[in-house]
Amino acid sequence: MGSVVIAERTIHYHTVAGGAAGAGHKVLYVHGTGCNGQVWLPHMTAISDAHTPIAIDLPGHGGSPGFGFRGVGDYTYFVVELSKALGWNRFVLAGHSLGGAIALLAALYHGKLLDGLILVDTGARLRVDQALLRGGCAAAEAGRAPATDRSWGFASGTSQSVVDAVQNLTGDTDPEVTYQDWIADDTFDVMSRLKDIRVPTLAMCGAQDRLTPVKYHQFLAAQIPGCRLEIVEEAGHWMFWEQPETFTRTVRSFLDCLPAQ
């Protein structure tokens, strides 16, 4: 674990013990709405023998104090600046949901920094269901975590232990921050610009994802030149927790196909 100061904000990031530090590709992981970088730790541990992973806590999330933002561009700034603070001249950027939107903006504005792009359960436009927005607003006003419906995030056959593990990692996020994240999602739209991305890209989606469905990822694959598409069965919006072996195997294959650093 570590932290840096960016624009007078302390930004926390996660590392994993063991493995081959500095080996392979440097991979920066970005979490989604109302989450923190801990959600990536099991996967990061699984690839750390061959690559160098780090996961950011976005402003207002996890160990990064303060408030979040209502726009994806603001979050993107801190992700890119973290890579610079780490001394990473080139790296692979991986993002889940809101994190995928951040990754797409980074590819559009800072593509020369990226060796690859991994887009996980996300989309070029992230319209949020009105019921979720209303629930998020009510939770923020009441200062309590919103009620959860597992069908939004997980496949029907996903073990409750997996659902509980994810919720335990994300349950401490300030509901006001989570609501701001939902607004950032809902206002994000780069559908007309995907063709301008010139970064090797992997798009992955759970077949039962209700929040960012398969069609979002088919659009990514159709519009981003050379984008590789993987649909993971028996998984929802938390595909990398629901089917971790498949996710890690696919990410390893993608990283192995990238030019060596």
C-alpha positions in Angstrom: 0.0 0.0 0.0 1.1 3.6 -0.5 -0.1 7.1 -1.1 0.9 10.2 -3.0 -0.4 13.8 -2.9 -2.0 15.0 -6.1 -3.5 18.5 -6.4 -3.5 18.8 -2.6 -5.4 15.5 -2.2 -3.9 12.3 -0.7 -4.5 9.5 -3.1 -4.1 6.0 -1.7 -3.2 2.9 -3.8 -3.0 -0.8 -3.2 -0.1 -3.2 -4.0 0.2 -6.9 -3.3 3.0 -8.7 -1.4 5.2 -11.2 -3.1 5.5 -11.9 -6.8 8.0 -10.3 -9.1 7.9 -6.6 -8.4 8.7 -4.6 -11.6 8.2 -7.6 -13.8 6.1 -7.8 -17.0 3.6 -5.1 -17.7 2.6 -2.4 -15.2 -1.1 -2.5 -14.8 -3.2 0.2 -13.1 -6.6 -1.0 -11.9 -9.6 1.5 -11.4 -12.6 0.5 -9.4 -16.2 1.3 -10.1 -19.1 3.3 -8.5 -19.1 3.4 -4.7 -16.1 1.0 -4.5 -12.4 1.1 -3.7 -9.2 -0.5 -5.0 -9.5 -3.5 -2.6 -12.0 -5.2 -5.0 -9.0 -5.9 -7.3 -6.7 -7.5 -4.7 -7.5 -11.2 -5.4 -7.0 -10.8 -9.1 -3.9 -8.7 -8.6 -2.4 -11.4 -6.4 -3.1 -13.9 -9.1 -1.1 -12.1 -11.8 1.6 -10.6 -9.6 4.0 -13.4 -10.4 4.3 -12.1 -13.9 3.2 -8.5 -13.9 3.2 -5.4 -11.7 -0.3 -4.4 -10.6 -1.5 -1.4 -8.6 -5.1 -0.4 -7.8 -6.1 3.2 -7.0 -8.6 4.4 -4.4 -10.3 7.2 -6.3 -10.8 10.5 -4.4 -13.4 10.1 -1.7 -13.2 6.3 -1.9 -11.4 3.8 0.4 -8.2 5.3 1.8 -8.4 8.5 -0.3 -10.1 11.1 1.9 -12.4 13.9 0.8 -15.2 13.9 -1.7 -15.7 12.4 -5.1 -16.7 14.1 -8.3 -19.8 14.2 -10.6 -17.7 13.9 -13.7 -15.6 11.2 -15.2 -13.0 13.7 -16.4 -12.0 14.7 -12.9 -11.4 11.1 -11.8 -9.4 10.5 -15.0 -7.0 13.3 -14.0 -6.1 11.6 -10.7 -5.6 8.2 -12.4 -3.2 9.6 -14.9 -1.4 11.7 -12.3 -0.9 8.7 -10.1 0.8 6.9 -13.0 3.2 9.8 -13.3 3.8 9.9 -9.6 4.7 6.2 -9.7 7.2 6.9 -12.5 5.2 4.8 -15.0 6.0 6.1 -18.5 3.9 3.3 -20.1 1.3 1.1 -18.6 -1.9 -1.0 -19.1 -5.1 0.6 -17.7 -7.9 -1.6 -16.5 -11.3 -0.3 -15.4 -14.5 -1.8 -14.0 -17.8 0.0 -14.7 -17.1 3.7 -13.8 -13.5 2.7 -13.9 -13.9 1.6 -17.5 -15.3 5.0 -18.4 -12.2 6.5 -16.8 -10.0 4.2 -18.8 -11.8 5.2 -22.0 -11.2 8.9 -21.4 -7.6 8.2 -20.6 -7.2 6.4 -23.9 -8.8 9.3 -25.7 -6.7 12.0 -24.0 -3.5 10.2 -22.9 -3.3 7.3 -25.3 0.5 7.7 -25.7 0.9 6.5 -22.1 -1.0 3.3 -22.6 0.3 -0.1 -23.7 -3.2 -1.6 -23.4 -6.7 -1.1 -22.2 -8.9 -3.6 -20.3 -12.6 -2.7 -20.1 -14.6 -4.7 -17.6 -18.4 -4.6 -17.4 -18.6 -1.0 -18.7 -19.6 1.0 -21.7 -19.1 4.0 -23.9 -22.3 5.5 -22.4 -23.4 4.6 -18.9 -27.1 5.5 -18.5 -28.2 4.7 -15.0 -31.6 3.3 -14.3 -33.9 6.0 -12.7 -34.7 3.7 -9.8 -31.1 3.4 -8.9 -30.6 7.2 -9.2 -33.6 7.9 -7.0 -32.4 5.3 -4.4 -28.9 6.8 -4.5 -30.2 10.3 -4.0 -32.4 9.2 -1.1 -29.5 7.3 0.6 -27.3 10.4 0.2 -29.9 12.7 1.8 -30.5 10.2 4.7 -26.8 9.5 5.2 -27.2 5.8 4.9 -26.2 3.1 2.5 -28.8 2.4 -0.1 -30.8 -0.8 -0.1 -29.2 -3.4 -2.4 -30.8 -5.8 -4.9 -28.3 -8.5 -5.8 -29.9 -9.0 -9.2 -28.4 -5.7 -10.4 -24.9 -6.8 -9.7 -24.7 -10.5 -9.9 -25.7 -13.5 -11.9 -28.6 -15.6 -10.6 -26.3 -18.5 -9.8 -23.6 -16.5 -8.1 -22.8 -17.7 -4.5 -24.1 -15.5 -1.8 -20.7 -15.7 -0.2 -19.3 -13.8 -3.2 -22.1 -11.2 -3.0 -21.3 -10.7 0.7 -17.6 -10.4 0.1 -18.0 -7.7 -2.4 -20.5 -5.8 -0.3 -18.2 -6.0 2.7 -15.5 -4.4 0.7 -17.7 -1.6 -0.6 -20.2 -1.0 2.2 -18.2 1.8 3.9 -18.4 4.3 1.0 -20.1 7.5 1.9 -23.5 7.4 0.2 -23.0 11.0 -1.1 -19.9 9.9 -2.9 -21.7 6.9 -4.4 -24.5 9.1 -5.6 -22.0 11.5 -7.2 -20.5 8.5 -8.9 -23.9 7.5 -10.3 -24.2 11.0 -11.7 -20.8 10.7 -13.3 -21.9 7.5 -14.9 -25.2 8.8 -16.1 -23.6 11.8 -17.8 -20.8 9.9 -19.5 -20.9 9.4 -23.3 -18.0 8.8 -25.7 -20.0 6.7 -28.2 -19.1 8.8 -31.2 -15.4 8.9 -30.3 -14.4 5.2 -29.8 -13.1 4.9 -33.3 -10.3 7.4 -32.3 -8.9 5.0 -29.7 -5.6 3.5 -30.9 -4.7 1.3 -27.9 -4.8 -2.5 -27.9 -8.1 -3.2 -26.1 -9.8 -6.1 -24.3 -13.5 -5.8 -23.5 -15.0 -8.3 -21.0 -18.6 -8.6 -19.8 -20.7 -11.0 -17.7 -23.4 -12.6 -19.8 -26.0 -11.7 -17.2 -24.8 -8.1 -16.5 -27.9 -5.9 -16.1 -26.1 -2.6 -15.4 -23.8 -2.7 -18.4 -25.2 -5.4 -20.7 -23.5 -7.4 -23.4 -24.7 -5.0 -26.2 -22.6 -2.3 -24.6 -19.5 -4.4 -25.1 -20.4 -5.5 -28.6 -20.6 -1.8 -29.4 -17.1 -1.3 -27.9 -15.7 -4.2 -30.0 -17.3 -2.9 -33.2 -16.1 0.6 -32.7 -12.6 0.4 -31.2 -10.2 -0.9 -33.9 -8.9 -4.3 -33.1 -10.8 -4.6 -29.8 -11.0 -8.2 -28.4 -14.4 -9.2 -26.9 -15.0 -11.8 -24.2 -18.4 -12.6 -22.8 -18.2 -14.6 -19.6 -21.1 -17.0 -18.9 -22.7 -17.4 -15.4 -21.5 -13.9 -14.4 -23.1 -10.5 -13.9 -21.7 -7.0 -13.3 -19.0 -8.4 -10.9 -17.6 -10.9 -13.4 -14.1 -10.7 -12.1 -15.4 -11.9 -8.7 -18.0 -14.3 -10.0 -15.7 -16.1 -12.5 -12.2 -15.1 -11.2 -10.3 -17.9 -12.9 -11.7 -17.1 -16.3 -11.1 -13.4 -15.8 -7.5 -13.9 -14.8 -6.8 -16.4 -17.5 -8.2 -14.0 -20.2 -6.3 -11.0 -18.8 -3.0 -13.0 -18.7 -3.6 -14.0 -22.3 -4.2 -10.4 -23.3 -1.1 -9.1 -21.5 1.1 -11.8 -23.0 0.1 -10.7 -26.4 1.2 -7.1 -25.8 4.7 -6.1 -26.8 7.2 -6.6 -24.0 8.2 -3.4 -22.1 
